[in-house]
Amino acid sequence: MARNKDFYATRSTAWWKVAIAMIGSCLSGVTFVSVPGMVGNIGFGYLQMCIGFFLGYLVIAFVLTPLYFRLGVVSVYEYLDKRFGVSSHRTGAWFFFVSKMLGASVRLFLMIATLQLLLAGPAGIPFWVTVLVVVLLEWLYTVRGGVKAVIGLDIVKTVSMLLAVILCLALIGSEVGKPDTSLMRVFYFDDINHPQFFWKQLLGGLFVVVGTTGLDQDMMQRTFACKNVRDSQKNLIVSSLMQTVVIALFLLLGVYLYQFAGLHGLTVERSDELFPTVAWSGLMPAGGLVAALFIIGLVMAGFPAGGSALTALTTSFTVDILRNDNRRTLVHTAMAVIMAACILVFAALNSTSVIDAVYRLASYTYGPILGLFAFGLCCKTKVRDKWVPVVAILAPLICLVLDLNSVAWFQGYHFSYEILPLNALLTMAGLWLLKR
């Protein structure tokens, strides 16, 4: 078994190793399956969000990272305890718990559902058995290896994903020829009500990254593994640039996949089914190789994400909520059980694009965390700590009401990922009302 301290970053890893691991940690099975399928609806519009991602990484590198290193925290939410008090500390940790548990479960569900469709189902293995086996394997490798196992597997994951997508591009591209430029539109400036409107995507990407990376114990434990602040900053900037390149490769793969499906009359009901449908169609001259690359890439993209989430959830729950890490193994086991249950629930409720569901969920659950940190950094005011949980719950509820009624109330306006900064602003306004 790993020791308790193995679940905490030791600040001894070379920054370039962490940068490679960060690429893999940010690109899950959701990216592997959903991003190519997005091309059919929005072209390369996802790159607008990637510009926001880069700006968000600059905020993390030069604002949040120096703060965390200066305070010497194990969990990023310890800052809220030092700044506001115990209630704020636990509020941030609980919102992280809900966000990470549901987000990681969605990502792992996509991987398992695809494996079930292509391999386990035809072999007669029930879905729930596949779920239990995968989650058990996640538990085994993280309970023994801790953070070092997470970073090491993330590096392998990054290399495997890159090889898989590059080889698939070469194989499918040789069949379809030049990419269809009509599927490669990047910028949307013409309609403010459109969900892909540039400034919505830019701001959404910026705040999504600050929330889901800079204020996320799972992602920041990798940055904490760097030797010092400067190395952490190098890691964040380099990994963000490389992530953009990798996402562009996945989008280009989506263009080729749609062209191949059109040439051979393949029908795709949902965008998430594009890659598996083509890979498993048997129509490629090297069809067996493409299918194998798809499975390898999917497993290497999805499996480490669940493990790193289990490690971070265990650390945050023991340090932030229980405030006692002597029950780490028990908590780690409980996190795995809850994750398996969430995956089974998602299997019954799956009805939308998974990547959109993940980011929409983050807009509501990371908003209060972002608001708490932003208020703490921008204002020196003390607040009535015991009322902070009320504000953190009310802010996303107000956002939900606005989101559901925006078309009727705001002349057809559709909220996109900008609901996250609105959520944070409402949280900050509530904290201002609680000032002492």
C-alpha positions in Angstrom: 0.0 0.0 0.0 1.1 3.6 -0.6 1.8 5.6 2.4 -0.3 8.7 3.2 2.4 11.0 2.1 2.5 9.3 -1.3 -0.9 10.8 -2.0 0.7 14.3 -1.8 3.0 15.8 -4.4 6.7 15.8 -3.2 7.9 18.7 -5.3 10.8 16.7 -6.8 9.8 16.0 -10.4 11.3 17.6 -13.5 9.0 20.2 -15.0 9.1 18.7 -18.5 7.9 15.4 -17.2 5.0 17.1 -15.4 4.2 19.1 -18.6 3.9 15.8 -20.6 1.8 14.3 -17.9 -0.4 17.4 -17.8 -1.2 16.9 -21.5 -2.5 13.4 -20.8 -4.4 14.5 -17.7 -6.3 17.2 -19.6 -7.1 14.9 -22.6 -9.4 12.1 -21.4 -11.5 9.5 -23.2 -14.0 12.3 -23.7 -11.5 14.1 -25.9 -10.6 10.9 -27.8 -14.2 10.2 -28.7 -16.2 13.5 -28.5 -13.8 16.1 -30.0 -13.6 14.5 -33.5 -17.4 14.2 -33.5 -17.8 18.0 -32.7 -16.5 18.9 -36.2 -19.9 18.0 -37.8 -21.7 20.7 -35.8 -19.2 23.4 -35.1 -16.2 22.7 -37.3 -13.0 23.8 -35.6 -14.9 26.2 -33.3 -13.5 24.4 -30.3 -10.2 26.1 -30.9 -11.8 29.4 -29.8 -12.1 27.8 -26.4 -8.5 26.7 -26.6 -7.4 30.4 -26.9 -9.3 31.0 -23.6 -7.6 27.9 -22.2 -4.2 29.4 -22.8 -5.2 32.7 -21.1 -6.5 30.7 -18.2 -3.2 28.9 -17.8 -1.4 32.2 -17.7 -3.6 33.2 -14.7 -2.9 29.9 -13.0 0.9 30.2 -13.6 1.4 33.8 -12.5 -1.4 34.3 -9.9 -2.5 31.0 -8.3 0.7 28.9 -8.4 2.9 31.4 -6.5 0.2 31.7 -3.9 0.0 27.9 -3.3 3.8 27.5 -3.1 4.0 30.5 -0.7 1.4 29.0 1.6 2.8 25.5 1.3 -0.6 23.8 1.0 -1.3 20.1 0.5 -4.8 20.8 -0.8 -5.6 24.0 -2.7 -8.7 24.5 -0.6 -6.6 25.1 2.5 -6.2 28.6 1.2 -10.0 29.2 1.9 -9.5 28.1 5.6 -6.6 30.6 6.0 -8.5 33.4 4.3 -12.1 32.9 5.5 -12.5 30.0 7.9 -13.5 26.4 8.3 -17.0 26.7 6.6 -15.5 28.3 3.5 -12.7 25.6 3.5 -15.3 22.8 3.6 -17.6 24.5 1.1 -14.8 24.6 -1.5 -13.9 21.0 -0.8 -17.5 19.8 -1.1 -18.0 21.6 -4.4 -14.8 20.0 -5.6 -16.0 16.6 -4.5 -19.2 16.9 -6.4 -17.5 18.4 -9.5 -14.7 15.9 -9.7 -16.7 12.8 -8.8 -19.4 13.6 -11.5 -16.9 14.8 -14.1 -14.6 11.8 -13.7 -17.5 9.4 -13.7 -18.8 10.9 -17.0 -15.3 10.6 -18.6 -14.9 7.0 -17.3 -18.4 6.1 -18.4 -17.7 7.1 -22.0 -14.6 4.8 -22.1 -16.5 1.9 -20.5 -19.6 2.3 -22.7 -17.4 2.2 -25.8 -15.5 -0.9 -24.6 -18.9 -2.5 -23.7 -20.2 -1.8 -27.2 -17.2 -3.0 -29.1 -15.7 -5.8 -26.9 -17.4 -6.7 -23.6 -21.0 -6.7 -25.0 -20.3 -9.1 -27.9 -18.5 -11.3 -25.5 -21.6 -11.5 -23.3 -20.2 -9.6 -20.3 -22.9 -7.4 -18.6 -22.2 -3.6 -18.4 -22.2 -3.6 -14.6 -19.4 -6.3 -14.5 -17.3 -4.2 -16.9 -17.8 -1.1 -14.6 -16.7 -3.1 -11.5 -13.6 -4.5 -13.2 -12.4 -1.1 -14.5 -13.0 0.7 -11.2 -11.3 -2.1 -9.3 -8.2 -1.8 -11.5 -8.3 2.0 -10.9 -8.4 1.5 -7.2 -5.6 -1.1 -7.2 -3.0 1.0 -9.1 -3.7 4.2 -7.2 -4.0 2.8 -3.7 -0.5 1.3 -4.2 1.2 4.0 -6.2 -0.3 7.4 -5.1 0.7 10.6 -7.0 3.9 9.1 -8.5 1.8 6.4 -10.2 -0.6 9.0 -11.5 2.1 11.1 -13.1 4.0 8.1 -14.5 0.8 6.7 -16.2 -0.1 10.1 -17.5 3.2 10.3 -19.4 2.5 6.9 -20.9 -1.0 8.0 -21.7 0.2 11.2 -23.5 2.6 9.2 -25.7 0.0 6.5 -26.5 -2.7 9.0 -27.4 -0.4 11.0 -29.7 0.8 7.9 -31.5 -2.8 6.6 -31.9 -4.2 9.9 -33.3 -1.2 10.5 -35.6 -1.3 6.9 -37.0 -5.1 7.1 -37.5 -4.7 10.5 -39.3 -2.1 8.9 -41.7 -4.2 5.8 -42.3 -7.6 7.5 -42.8 -6.1 10.5 -44.6 -4.6 8.2 -47.2 -8.1 7.0 -48.0 -10.0 10.3 -48.2 -7.3 12.6 -49.6 -7.4 16.4 -48.9 -9.4 17.5 -45.8 -12.8 19.1 -46.5 -12.3 22.8 -45.6 -16.0 23.4 -45.2 -15.8 21.5 -42.0 -12.9 23.6 -40.7 -14.4 26.9 -39.7 -12.7 28.3 -36.6 -14.2 31.7 -35.6 -17.8 32.7 -35.0 -18.2 36.4 -34.7 -21.5 36.9 -36.5 -24.3 36.0 -34.0 -24.0 36.9 -30.3 -26.9 34.5 -29.5 -25.0 31.5 -31.0 -23.4 29.2 -28.4 -20.2 29.3 -30.4 -19.9 33.1 -30.5 -16.2 33.9 -30.2 -16.2 36.0 -27.0 -18.5 33.5 -25.2 -16.0 30.7 -26.1 -12.9 32.7 -25.2 -14.2 33.8 -21.8 -15.7 30.4 -21.2 -12.4 28.7 -21.9 -10.5 31.1 -19.7 -12.8 30.6 -16.7 -13.3 26.9 -17.2 -9.5 26.3 -17.1 -9.0 28.5 -14.0 -11.8 26.6 -12.3 -11.2 23.1 -13.5 -7.4 23.2 -13.3 -6.2 26.1 -11.1 -8.8 25.4 -8.4 -8.9 21.6 -8.9 -7.0 19.5 -6.4 -6.6 16.7 -9.0 -4.9 18.9 -11.6 -2.9 21.0 -9.3 -1.3 18.0 -7.5 0.7 17.5 -10.7 1.9 21.1 -10.6 2.8 20.8 -7.0 5.2 17.9 -8.0 7.5 20.5 -9.7 10.5 21.6 -7.8 9.6 25.3 -7.5 7.4 28.1 -8.7 9.4 28.8 -11.8 9.4 25.1 -12.9 5.6 25.0 -12.3 5.1 28.0 -14.5 7.2 26.5 -17.3 5.1 23.3 -17.0 1.8 25.1 -17.3 2.7 27.3 -20.3 4.4 24.5 -22.3 1.7 22.0 -21.6 -1.1 24.4 -22.5 0.5 25.1 -25.9 1.0 21.4 -26.6 -2.6 20.7 -25.6 -3.8 23.1 -28.3 -1.8 21.3 -30.9 -3.1 17.9 -29.8 -6.7 19.1 -29.9 -6.2 20.5 -33.4 -5.0 17.0 -34.4 -8.2 15.5 -33.0 -10.3 18.0 -34.9 -8.5 17.3 -38.1 -9.1 13.6 -37.5 -12.8 14.4 -37.1 -12.8 16.0 -40.6 -11.2 12.8 -42.1 -13.7 10.6 -40.2 -16.7 12.5 -41.5 -15.3 12.3 -45.0 -14.7 8.6 -44.7 -18.2 8.0 -43.3 -19.7 9.9 -46.2 -17.7 8.0 -48.8 -18.9 4.7 -47.5 -22.4 5.6 -46.5 -21.9 5.0 -42.8 -24.7 6.4 -40.6 -23.8 8.1 -37.3 -26.7 8.9 -35.0 -24.7 10.8 -32.3 -21.4 12.7 -32.7 -19.8 10.6 -30.0 -20.3 7.5 -32.1 -18.3 8.8 -35.1 -14.8 7.5 -34.3 -15.9 4.1 -33.0 -18.3 3.6 -36.0 -15.5 4.2 -38.5 -12.8 2.3 -36.5 -15.1 -0.7 -36.2 -16.6 -0.6 -39.7 -14.1 -3.0 -41.2 -14.0 -0.8 -44.4 -10.5 0.4 -44.0 -7.7 -1.5 -45.8 -5.9 -1.5 -42.5 -9.2 -1.7 -40.6 -7.8 -4.0 -37.9 -5.0 -1.7 -37.1 -7.3 1.4 -36.9 -9.6 -0.6 -34.6 -6.7 -1.6 -32.4 -5.3 2.0 -32.3 -8.8 3.2 -31.3 -9.1 0.8 -28.4 -5.5 1.4 -27.2 -6.0 5.2 -27.4 -9.3 5.1 -25.7 -8.1 3.0 -22.8 -5.0 5.0 -22.3 -7.0 8.2 -22.6 -9.7 7.2 -20.1 -8.1 4.9 -17.6 -5.6 7.2 -16.0 -8.2 10.0 -15.6 -10.2 7.9 -13.3 -7.2 7.0 -11.2 -6.0 10.5 -10.8 -9.5 11.6 -9.8 -9.6 8.9 -7.1 -6.2 10.1 -5.7 -7.3 13.7 -5.6 -10.7 13.0 -4.1 -9.1 10.9 -1.4 -6.6 13.7 -0.6 -9.2 16.5 -0.5 -11.7 14.5 1.5 -9.2 13.4 4.1 -7.4 16.8 4.4 -10.3 19.2 3.8 -13.4 17.6 5.0 -12.4 14.9 7.6 -9.3 16.9 8.5 -7.7 13.5 9.4 -5.7 11.4 6.9 -5.4 8.3 9.0 -8.5 6.9 7.2 -7.0 7.4 3.7 -7.4 3.7 2.6 -11.0 3.6 3.7 -11.8 6.9 2.0 -10.1 5.8 -1.1 -12.2 2.6 -1.3 -15.4 4.7 -0.6 -14.5 7.0 -3.5 -14.2 4.0 -5.9 -17.6 2.7 -4.8 -19.3 6.0 -5.3 -17.6 6.4 -8.7 -18.9 3.0 -9.8 -22.4 4.0 -8.7 -22.2 7.3 -10.6 -21.1 5.5 -13.8 -24.1 3.2 -13.6 -26.4 6.1 -13.2 -24.9 7.9 -16.2 -25.5 4.7 -18.2 -29.2 5.1 -17.6 -29.3 8.9 -18.2 -26.9 9.3 -21.2 -28.6 11.6 -23.7 -26.3 14.4 -24.7 -22.8 15.1 -26.0 -20.5 14.0 -23.2 -17.9 16.7 -23.5 -20.6 19.4 -23.4 -22.2 17.8 -20.4 -18.8 17.8 -18.6 -18.2 21.5 -19.2 -21.7 22.6 -18.5 -21.6 20.7 -15.2 -18.3 22.5 -14.4 -20.0 25.9 -15.1 -22.3 25.3 -12.1 -20.1 23.4 -9.6 -16.8 25.3 -10.1 -18.5 28.7 -10.2 -18.7 29.1 -6.4 -15.1 27.9 -5.9 -13.9 30.5 -8.5 -16.0 33.2 -6.7 -14.5 32.3 -3.3 -10.9 32.4 -4.6 -11.4 35.6 -6.6 -13.0 37.4 -3.7 -10.3 36.2 -1.4 -7.5 37.5 -3.7 -9.2 40.7 -4.8 -10.7 41.9 -1.5 -9.2 42.1 2.0 -12.6 42.0 3.6 -13.5 39.4 6.2 -16.8 37.6 5.8 -19.3 35.8 8.1 -17.8 32.4 7.5 -20.8 30.3 8.6 -23.1 31.8 5.9 -20.7 31.1 3.0 -22.3 27.7 2.2 -25.7 29.4 1.7 -24.2 31.8 -0.8 -22.3 29.0 -2.6 -25.6 27.1 -3.1 -27.7 30.1 -4.1 -25.4 31.3 -6.8 -25.6 28.2 -9.1 -29.3 28.0 -8.4 -29.8 31.6 -9.7 -27.7 30.8 -12.7 -29.8 27.7 -13.4 -33.0 29.8 -13.4 -31.4 32.4 -15.7 -30.1 29.7 -18.0 -33.5 28.0 -18.3 -35.3 31.3 -19.1 -32.6 33.3 -21.0 -34.3 32.9 -24.4 -37.6 34.3 -23.1 -36.1 37.0 -20.8 -33.2 38.2 -22.9 -34.5 38.3 -26.5 -33.3 34.9 -27.6 -29.9 35.0 -25.9 -28.5 31.5 -25.2 -26.0 31.1 -22.3 -22.9 29.0 -23.0 -19.9 28.5 -20.8 -20.0 32.1 -19.7 -22.4 30.9 -17.1 -19.3 30.0 -15.0 -18.0 33.6 -14.6 -21.6 34.8 -14.0 -21.8 32.1 -11.3 -18.5 33.3 -9.7 -19.7 37.0 -9.8 -22.9 36.1 -8.0 -20.9 34.2 -5.4 -18.6 37.3 -4.9 -21.7 39.6 -4.6 -23.1 37.3 -1.9 -19.8 37.3 -0.1 -19.7 41.1 -0.2 -23.1 41.1 1.5 -21.6 38.9 4.2 -18.7 41.2 4.9 -17.9 42.1 8.5 
